[in-house]
Amino acid sequence: MLIIDVKNTESIDRALKRFKRKFESTGTMKQLRKRKNFTKPSVQKRNVRLKAAYKNTKFGSLD
């Protein structure tokens, strides 16, 4: 849980900016997106291998 202490002299915009920065640094949205679409580890490994093979054929022979 994120806690942002707002001082009496601080504007709401400034506090909201601090909240957004803190929220982004925790990586909550990345984690939510990752959990939303679960892929099996074997499928992830296969995708990595396919991507590497594609890059190798596309950019491998730069002579």
N, C-alpha and C positions, 0 to 999 in steps of 0.2 A: 504494500500500500504506500502510495506517495503522500508525503506530508510536506506542505509548503506553508511556512510561517509568513503571514502577511503583516507587515508593520503598519502602524497608523498613518505614517507619512507616505507610504508606498502606494502608487496607483495600481488599479486593478489590471491595467494593461501590462505593467511591468511584472506583476505577480503571475499573470497568465503566461507571459513569455518564459519566465523561470520554470513554470510547470511544464510547458511544452518541451523545453530543453531537457529537463530531468526525465520526462516520459520517454523522449526519443533515446536518451542514453541508456535507459534500462533495457531496451530491446523488446518491449512488451508486444508491439505490433508484429515484429518479425516472428516471435514465438507463436502468436495467435494464428498467423497465416500458415506457419509450418504445421501446426496441429490440425488446422482445418482440413488439409488435404494430406492424409497419411499415405506414404508410399513405403512399401516393404524395402528393407535394406538391400535385398538382392536386386530389386528393380533400380534402386539408386546406383548401385555399383555398375549395373549394365548400362545405365544412361551415361555414367561417367566414362566408361570404356568406349561407348559409341561416339560420344562427343570428342574424346581424344583421337579416335581413329579418323573422324571427319576433319579435325584440325590438322592432323598429320598429312592427309591427302591434299588438303587445300593449301597449307602453308609449309609442308615438309620439305619440298624440293625447291627452295629459293636459291638457285645458283646463279 
